[in-house]
């Protein structure tokens, strides 16, 4: 495989892993807190995880 494509493949694998970790953390927060609770820490935490997901960075 061309060296340039190998580096790109490694970057894509790293980003995929970061996205998977972010989704897992977001799911953990979602499962831990019910939608009925009004914890002021949960909303900002979930917002941060969503922002990380959309940015593709943990």
Beta strands, then each sheet from edge to edge (+ up, - down):
end
